[in-house]
């Protein structure tokens, strides 16, 4: 990774640009929550992931895993409700 810098007064500030493809889907709720958690509670890991361009893929992976778990829970809950309804009406 080749960083470029912009000088502001006496300071050199890195020009950080996400290499996330423009057509990539936006982060979902759980991806954003994980990103916020890292930024607030583990800034060193957040910075490392951001600089190595692994932050957004990680957050997307977490968001997808959480969504899959929620779908599984919803399916099980729906099946449970159907079974309970059949038991009550029979």
Beta strands, then each sheet from edge to edge (+ up, - down):
strand 1: 5-8
strand 2: 11-14
sheet 1: 1+ 2-
end
